[in-house]
Amino acid sequence: MVQLSTPICSKLLQVLEMAALRVTDWAKLPIALTELCLATTLRCGQSFRWKASAENEFSCALRGRIISIWQDENYLYYRSAFPERRRLPTPPLSLSPEDSGIKATEDDTLDFLRHYLNLSPNLSDLYSQWSSADQNFKKKAPKFTGVRILRQDAWEALVCFICSSNNNIARITQMVEKLCVHYGPLIGHLDGQTYHDFPEPAALTGSKVEAHLRELGFGYRAKYIHQTAIMVANERPLGWLDSLRNPESPVFGHKPANAGPMKPEGRDGYREAHEKLLELQGCGPKVADCVCLMGLGWGEAVPVDTHVWQIAQKDYKFGKGKHSSLTKATYDAVANHFRKLWGKEAGWAHSVLFTADLRAFSDRLAVKIEVKEEQTTPVKKVKREPETPESMTTEVTRTTTVIRGREPVTKAEADSVTISSSERVKRRRRR
């Protein structure tokens, strides 16, 4: 008998597993970058499972399939990879398959993406509304158009934001990946990467889970995740988390309903959801607000963490008098101030400013560059970078003089400033 080496066996197994996937053709949905910017929305600390699977392409295991998306300035492109032996979709994890209204044979990827990416609201109108109410937002928002609050599964959001305590986006992403690899269902392999869906609560209730998570580097969060999983899986009724949702933002497949009048401290349903979440292990006010905003659809939830507290002090005159430190009263005062400014989607508007404060996007807030055009020459095509609304220009030029503030810079620097999207390499059609 011929013995195969380990690398050959691994490669053969990967080929066989990929063959078990049914990959759809790429399809497209018209949407402008100003209405949705994937490069910002998927990297700003609200979701931690999207992988950069190719040039300007993101992929994630959702609802029992691998969804891949990318965009140019006019379209969102998407495709799905289904296991041939189709699993029942996992999200929403807190609903039973019977209640979810999902048929295992349907390809509902387009409808699901519209829901997940929260594409119904007109983002330009919202930005205009928030800008008219707040000069600080008006100043910073043009550099961060296209930021949307995702409609994520409530259980996934809960666990991810328990992981966020005293943490950063890169490390949270690593932790979430470990959770999925060790406890989530394998969906398949695509383009050299492995995809697991998010684990259900019951998968994290075992007696050895806490110790194993500590071995994986979760630290004190291991206890919180394990105990919260036990509470949700064993001590709360099925569907409990989704019963806390904003009825105006229901789970996929369900019709919206009125959520009641807005109040300075938020709608009654939001306050109730926030208090119920505080009963869980590792879920303080900030984590509860993150879950309310990004997992339960309560747009008025304003998580006040270190970034937001610094923004409140720098731009909104907090940090003095009775609000000199971030106490419970100050936390509520900051959130109420933003709700007064921006209304029932205050959490969404606050997330735009939060994104602007992240180091990963600090280059967008660099000193303004003014371009003085003296002569133009053709620009060679360059390797395409991920599209953002701010990278779009209407004309391709090379200039001999660029003024940054009042300081002239060299021609070599000038050449790197004005490359338009029309000169970006056009993406070839994938499979």
C-alpha distance (Angstrom), angle and dihedral (degrees) to the residues before:
residue distance angle dihedral
M1 . . .
V2 3.81 . .
Q3 3.81 113.1 .
L4 3.81 115.0 -144.0
S5 3.80 120.5 -147.1
T6 3.80 119.6 -116.4
P7 3.86 95.0 -107.7
I8 3.81 90.7 50.4
C9 3.81 91.3 48.2
S10 3.80 90.7 49.6
K11 3.80 92.0 49.2
L12 3.79 91.8 47.5
L13 3.80 91.0 50.0
Q14 3.82 90.5 50.4
V15 3.81 91.7 50.8
L16 3.79 91.0 49.6
E17 3.81 92.0 48.4
M18 3.81 92.3 48.5
A19 3.78 89.1 49.5
A20 3.79 86.6 58.4
L21 3.81 90.2 62.2
R22 3.79 122.2 89.8
V23 3.81 104.7 -147.0
T24 3.78 118.3 -162.5
D25 3.80 125.1 -143.6
W26 3.78 118.9 -96.1
A27 3.79 112.7 -89.9
K28 3.80 128.8 -175.8
L29 3.77 139.0 -138.6
P30 3.83 121.0 -160.1
I31 3.80 110.2 -118.0
A32 3.80 131.6 139.1
L33 3.78 123.1 -125.7
T34 3.79 89.2 -118.5
E35 3.82 88.0 62.1
L36 3.81 95.8 44.6
C37 3.79 129.6 10.5
L38 3.82 110.4 -176.4
A39 3.80 93.6 -172.4
T40 3.81 89.1 61.8
T41 3.80 103.8 29.8
L42 3.81 95.7 50.7
R43 3.81 94.7 43.9
C44 3.81 103.6 43.0
G45 3.80 99.0 90.1
Q46 3.77 104.1 -91.8
S47 3.82 99.3 98.1
F48 3.80 125.8 30.6
R49 3.81 106.9 -175.8
W50 3.80 105.5 69.0
K51 3.80 110.3 109.8
A52 3.78 124.4 -154.7
S53 3.80 92.2 -123.3
A54 3.82 98.6 172.4
E55 3.79 140.5 -12.2
N56 3.81 106.1 -36.0
E57 3.83 89.7 -18.5
F58 3.81 128.6 122.1
S59 3.81 127.5 -163.7
C60 3.80 133.8 -172.8
A61 3.80 138.5 168.5
L62 3.81 107.1 -114.9
R63 3.79 131.8 157.6
G64 3.78 93.9 -0.3
R65 3.81 96.5 -52.8
I66 3.80 140.3 78.2
I67 3.80 110.8 -107.6
S68 3.81 119.2 -161.7
I69 3.80 122.9 -168.8
W70 3.80 138.9 175.8
Q71 3.77 134.8 159.9
D72 3.76 147.4 -156.7
E73 3.80 126.3 -160.9
N74 3.81 93.4 -74.1
Y75 3.81 109.7 27.1
L76 3.77 144.7 40.9
Y77 3.82 110.5 -140.9
Y78 3.78 120.5 -156.2
R79 3.77 143.4 172.0
S80 3.81 137.4 172.1
A81 3.79 134.3 -139.9
F82 3.79 113.7 -154.1
P83 3.79 126.8 -168.1
E84 3.82 107.1 -115.7
R85 3.76 88.7 -127.4
R86 3.76 91.9 54.0
R87 3.78 116.9 -141.1
L88 3.75 120.9 -146.6
P89 3.81 105.4 -97.6
T90 3.78 111.3 -96.5
P91 3.81 103.1 -147.0
P92 2.92 128.2 102.1
L93 3.79 82.9 49.4
S94 3.78 94.6 -178.5
L95 3.83 94.0 59.3
S96 3.77 127.8 74.9
P97 3.87 117.1 -118.7
E98 3.80 88.9 -111.6
D99 3.80 92.2 55.2
S100 3.80 94.9 44.8
G101 3.81 95.2 68.6
I102 3.82 90.3 -138.6
K103 3.77 124.3 146.0
A104 3.78 113.4 -154.1
T105 3.81 93.1 -139.5
E106 3.81 97.2 54.3
D107 3.77 123.9 102.3
D108 3.78 97.6 -147.4
T109 3.80 94.7 157.3
L110 3.81 96.0 124.8
D111 3.80 93.7 49.7
F112 3.78 90.7 44.2
L113 3.80 92.7 50.1
R114 3.80 91.0 50.7
H115 3.80 87.1 53.3
Y116 3.82 98.3 40.8
L117 3.81 94.6 46.1
N118 3.81 89.4 45.6
L119 3.79 93.2 -130.1
S120 3.81 99.2 164.4
P121 3.83 100.0 86.2
N122 3.80 117.1 77.0
L123 3.78 100.8 -118.6
S124 3.80 95.8 -164.2
D125 3.80 89.5 57.6
L126 3.81 91.5 48.9
Y127 3.81 92.5 49.2
S128 3.80 89.6 49.4
Q129 3.81 90.7 50.5
W130 3.81 93.4 48.7
S131 3.82 92.2 44.5
S132 3.79 92.9 52.8
A133 3.81 89.3 53.3
D134 3.80 97.8 44.4
Q135 3.80 129.8 35.1
N136 3.80 92.6 -162.4
F137 3.79 91.1 56.6
K138 3.80 89.6 45.7
K139 3.80 90.1 54.8
K140 3.81 97.8 48.8
A141 3.80 104.6 30.2
P142 3.84 98.1 75.5
K143 3.82 88.6 68.7
F144 3.81 91.8 51.0
T145 3.78 107.3 43.3
G146 3.78 119.9 150.4
V147 3.83 98.0 41.9
R148 3.80 110.6 146.5
I149 3.80 131.3 -178.7
L150 3.80 106.9 -122.4
R151 3.78 122.1 -133.2
Q152 3.78 98.5 -127.6
D153 3.76 132.0 175.5
A154 3.80 110.1 -84.8
W155 3.82 95.8 -132.8
E156 3.79 93.1 49.5
A157 3.81 91.2 48.4
L158 3.81 90.8 48.9
V159 3.81 94.8 53.2
C160 3.80 94.4 41.0
F161 3.79 92.9 53.2
I162 3.79 92.5 45.9
C163 3.82 83.0 58.5
S164 3.82 89.6 50.3
S165 3.81 94.3 69.8
N166 3.84 108.5 121.0
N167 3.77 89.2 -13.8
N168 3.81 143.7 112.0
I169 3.80 132.7 -125.0
A170 3.81 95.9 -103.4
R171 3.80 94.1 51.8
I172 3.81 93.8 42.4
T173 3.81 87.9 53.5
Q174 3.81 90.4 52.5
M175 3.80 91.9 49.8
V176 3.79 93.3 48.9
E177 3.80 90.5 49.2
K178 3.82 89.8 52.9
L179 3.81 90.8 50.2
C180 3.79 91.0 52.5
V181 3.82 95.3 44.7
H182 3.80 94.8 48.9
Y183 3.82 101.2 34.8
G184 3.81 109.8 14.3
P185 3.81 126.7 88.5
L186 3.81 115.8 -96.2
I187 3.80 110.8 -117.3
G188 3.80 98.1 179.7
H189 3.78 149.2 -88.7
L190 3.79 122.4 -72.8
D191 3.80 130.1 175.2
G192 3.79 91.7 -11.6
Q193 3.81 96.4 -50.5
T194 3.80 131.1 105.5
Y195 3.80 120.6 -132.2
H196 3.80 127.5 -158.2
D197 3.78 125.0 177.9
F198 3.79 120.0 -127.3
P199 3.84 114.5 -79.5
E200 3.78 119.2 -107.4
P201 3.83 118.8 -119.9
A202 3.81 92.4 -104.4
A203 3.82 90.5 58.0
L204 3.83 89.9 64.0
T205 3.82 98.8 48.3
G206 3.82 99.5 82.3
S207 3.81 120.2 121.3
K208 3.83 92.8 -115.1
V209 3.80 97.5 45.9
E210 3.81 97.3 93.2
A211 3.80 93.8 50.1
H212 3.80 91.4 45.8
L213 3.80 92.5 50.5
R214 3.79 89.7 51.2
E215 3.81 88.8 53.4
L216 3.80 87.8 52.0
G217 3.81 91.2 55.7
F218 3.81 103.1 -99.4
G219 3.82 93.5 127.8
Y220 3.79 116.2 -172.8
R221 3.80 89.8 -8.5
A222 3.83 88.9 72.7
K223 3.80 90.9 72.6
Y224 3.80 92.7 47.7
I225 3.81 93.8 49.6
H226 3.81 93.0 47.3
Q227 3.80 95.2 46.3
T228 3.80 93.5 44.0
A229 3.82 90.1 50.2
I230 3.81 89.5 53.7
M231 3.80 91.3 49.1
V232 3.82 94.0 49.0
A233 3.82 96.2 40.9
N234 3.80 100.4 38.8
E235 3.80 110.0 17.1
R236 3.80 102.7 40.7
P237 3.81 128.2 60.2
L238 3.80 119.1 -102.5
G239 3.78 108.8 -84.3
W240 3.80 93.6 22.2
L241 3.80 95.9 133.4
D242 3.78 93.6 49.4
S243 3.79 90.2 48.2
L244 3.82 84.8 69.3
R245 3.81 92.7 57.4
N246 3.76 125.6 118.0
P247 3.83 102.6 -100.1
E248 3.80 88.0 -141.6
S249 3.82 87.5 62.0
P250 3.81 104.5 40.1
V251 3.80 128.2 171.9
F252 3.78 116.9 -77.9
G253 3.78 112.9 -70.5
H254 3.80 96.6 24.1
K255 3.79 127.8 104.2
P256 3.81 120.6 -114.2
A257 3.80 122.8 -114.6
N258 3.79 134.3 -168.0
A259 3.82 115.3 -77.5
G260 3.79 98.1 -159.7
P261 3.81 133.3 -110.6
M262 3.77 123.2 -32.6
K263 3.81 117.6 -113.9
P264 3.83 131.7 -171.9
E265 3.80 90.5 -100.0
G266 3.82 93.3 40.8
R267 3.78 133.9 -92.7
D268 3.80 119.7 -45.2
G269 3.79 92.3 -110.6
Y270 3.79 91.3 55.0
R271 3.80 93.0 49.9
E272 3.81 90.5 49.0
A273 3.81 92.8 48.7
H274 3.81 90.7 48.8
E275 3.81 92.8 51.8
K276 3.81 93.0 46.9
L277 3.80 91.5 51.7
L278 3.81 90.9 52.9
E279 3.82 87.4 66.8
L280 3.80 89.8 69.1
Q281 3.81 125.3 89.5
G282 3.79 115.3 -96.0
C283 3.80 92.8 9.1
G284 3.80 112.1 121.8
P285 3.82 127.0 164.5
K286 3.84 95.2 -76.5
V287 3.81 94.9 47.0
A288 3.82 90.1 45.0
D289 3.80 90.6 52.9
C290 3.82 91.7 48.0
V291 3.80 89.4 53.3
C292 3.81 92.0 45.1
L293 3.81 91.8 51.1
M294 3.81 102.6 38.1
G295 3.81 102.5 24.6
L296 3.80 105.8 29.6
G297 3.80 102.3 33.2
W298 3.81 99.1 -119.4
G299 3.80 99.8 148.3
E300 3.81 94.3 -170.7
A301 3.82 92.7 62.0
V302 3.82 108.2 112.8
P303 3.82 114.2 -168.8
V304 3.79 108.1 -151.5
D305 3.79 109.4 -156.3
T306 3.80 131.1 152.4
H307 3.82 92.8 -73.3
V308 3.79 93.8 49.8
W309 3.81 92.7 44.0
Q310 3.82 89.2 53.7
I311 3.81 90.0 49.2
A312 3.81 90.2 49.6
Q313 3.80 91.1 52.3
K314 3.80 96.1 43.0
D315 3.80 100.7 41.6
Y316 3.82 107.9 17.3
K317 3.82 104.4 42.1
F318 3.78 97.8 -111.4
G319 3.81 120.7 139.1
K320 3.81 97.6 70.6
G321 3.78 134.9 95.4
K322 3.79 115.3 -10.7
H323 3.82 90.3 -4.0
S324 3.79 96.9 53.9
S325 3.84 93.3 120.2
L326 3.80 134.5 30.3
T327 3.79 101.0 -94.9
K328 3.80 125.5 153.6
A329 3.82 89.4 -94.4
T330 3.81 91.4 50.0
Y331 3.81 91.8 46.8
D332 3.81 89.5 55.2
A333 3.82 92.2 43.6
V334 3.82 92.6 53.4
A335 3.81 92.5 47.1
N336 3.82 92.1 46.4
H337 3.81 90.6 49.2
F338 3.81 91.3 54.5
R339 3.81 91.7 45.3
K340 3.81 88.6 52.8
L341 3.81 90.3 50.5
W342 3.80 100.3 43.2
G343 3.80 107.9 19.6
K344 3.79 128.1 -143.1
E345 3.82 93.7 -14.7
A346 3.81 92.5 52.3
G347 3.80 91.4 124.8
W348 3.79 90.2 57.3
A349 3.81 92.7 50.3
H350 3.80 90.9 45.7
S351 3.81 89.2 53.1
V352 3.79 90.1 59.8
L353 3.82 90.0 56.3
F354 3.81 90.0 43.1
T355 3.80 89.2 54.7
A356 3.81 90.8 48.7
D357 3.81 88.1 55.3
L358 3.82 94.8 53.7
R359 3.78 116.8 106.6
A360 3.82 90.9 -134.7
F361 3.81 89.8 67.0
S362 3.80 99.7 34.4
D363 3.81 92.1 111.3
R364 3.80 89.8 70.4
L365 3.79 90.3 64.1
A366 3.81 94.3 51.6
V367 3.79 120.8 131.2
K368 3.77 111.0 -66.0
I369 3.80 114.4 -95.1
E370 3.79 118.0 -145.0
V371 3.79 116.5 -159.1
K372 3.79 121.2 -148.0
E373 3.81 110.9 -164.0
E374 3.81 114.9 -146.2
Q375 3.79 104.1 151.7
T376 3.76 135.5 -5.3
T377 3.76 134.9 -144.8
P378 3.80 129.9 177.2
V379 3.77 115.7 -83.9
K380 3.77 119.7 -135.3
K381 3.78 117.0 -122.5
V382 3.76 112.5 -94.2
K383 3.77 134.2 -161.2
R384 3.77 109.0 -79.7
E385 3.78 117.7 -108.6
P386 3.83 122.4 -155.7
E387 3.77 109.0 -73.0
T388 3.79 120.7 -112.7
P389 3.80 127.0 169.9
E390 3.79 89.3 -113.0
S391 3.83 91.6 59.0
M392 3.81 93.2 62.6
T393 3.83 118.3 104.4
T394 3.77 129.6 166.2
E395 3.81 100.6 -134.6
V396 3.80 136.5 36.7
T397 3.78 114.2 -134.5
R398 3.72 142.1 152.7
T399 3.75 113.2 -143.5
T400 3.77 132.5 -161.2
T401 3.78 95.4 -150.3
V402 3.77 130.7 42.6
I403 3.78 123.4 174.5
R404 3.82 118.4 -153.2
G405 3.75 102.0 -167.8
R406 3.81 98.9 -48.1
E407 3.79 97.5 -33.4
P408 3.84 117.0 101.2
V409 3.79 116.9 -139.6
T410 3.77 132.9 -159.3
K411 3.78 128.4 -85.2
A412 3.81 89.8 -112.8
E413 3.77 89.4 58.7
A414 3.79 90.3 45.2
D415 3.79 91.7 55.6
S416 3.79 90.1 59.9
V417 3.80 95.1 52.0
T418 3.80 107.6 63.1
I419 3.78 109.7 45.7
S420 3.81 109.7 135.7
S421 3.77 130.4 -147.5
S422 3.79 90.7 -111.1
E423 3.80 88.4 69.3
R424 3.78 94.0 51.6
V425 3.76 114.0 110.8
K426 3.80 109.2 -94.5
R427 3.75 112.8 -118.9
R428 3.75 114.6 -112.4
R429 3.76 116.0 -126.7
R430 3.76 109.9 -95.3
R431 3.75 126.6 -143.4
